[in-house]
Amino acid sequence: MIKLTHKNVHNYFKINGYHLNNDDLCRLAYSYIKEGDANEQIIGEFLLDWFDNKEYIEMMTSGTTGLPKVVRLQKQAMIQSALATGDFFSLKPGNKALLCLPVKFIAGKMMLVRSLILGLDLDIVEPSIEPLALNTTQYDFVAMVPLQVQNSIEDLKNVKKLIIGGAKMDSSLEEKLLPLKTEIYETYGMTETITHIAAKKVGENFFSVLPNVKINTDNRGCLAITVPTISEKPIITNDIVQVITENQFTFLGRIDNVINSGGVKLIPEQIESKLVEKISSRFFVTGIPDSILGEKLILVIEGEKRDFPIDFFNVLDKYEKPKEIVFVPKFKENENGKLLRKPSIGL
């Protein structure tokens, strides 16, 4: 069996309807860099990096597992990730795919790599919050962030399989997606794992890992991921999980979000899941310094100030009830659409 390398381009691969080989793609890359918009220029730079003689690419992490840093991703590991995705989601050569994510980030880069390696027929559109607007093409496979999905619900009838990543999907969006015929998955991953290593169907509680991925927890209860094709050492995350089986886990929350209030450790994501049906606007809970408790649990809501009935928080346990409610006109997000909790309230 011939080993795939980053120089390989599948015979079925297309960009915007055109069959392109290795040389064609390099010419396209130069054209994008010289004459393209900002996103096309990044695509061009990535294509040239992909087809050069180095065995790796360098990129900045999003900061999910710590401070943002430059990492080297082996191209062979990216190929193996693409093959695992193709296997998990049953993608076939010639399947129609859409790239509507910024290629600056790993998710956008990997849509290109999957298409090259698996032979997908890839359409590229400018990243926007409404990527399917005025587009009636039928797609077999699309990847989006939650904000794009929120603005595309009526158009998802034209998508067979959709993966959602980049930021946590809230349960109110999940409820809207449940009745759709589209196969929809929330994915779990980060730059260090070369995009997703697990996925769960909308409506399910647990993530299932992709082929060749092993999971465990460290002494903090955080997920440790072993993927021999990506890293010799386990990739340690800051995500608190419950391992269900050797192939499945439930995400509980981020350890760096945990609030220690009077010696009681509270996981914000667990509290938020109980409130999501009761608060229509965006919100989160967090801790702020308190002279008595160490940290005081507060609820932060996006929008105008309003009052709540006295029994509003009865769905919460004693220690989960917020000591204060803060209203913020507009939450802040990073480039990837992830909510910045502390900056959103000026801390």
Secondary structure, DSSP 8 states (H G I E B T S, - for coil): -----TT---TT-EETTEE--HHHHHHHHHHHHHHS-HHHHHHHHHHHHHHSS-SEEEEE--STTSS--EEEEEHHHHHHHHHHHHHHTT--TT-EEEE-S-TTSHHHHHHHHHHHHHT-EEEE----S-TTTT----EEEEEE-HHHHHTTGGGGGGEEEEEE-SS---HHHHHHHTTSSSEEEEEEEEGGGTEEEEEEETT-SSEEE-TT-EEEE-TTSEEEEE-TTT-SS-EEEEEEEEEEETTEEEEEEEGGG-EEETTEEE-HHHHHHHHTTT--S-EEEEEEEETTTEEEEEEEEESS-----TTTTTTS-GGGS-SEEEEESS--B-TTS-B-HHHHTT-
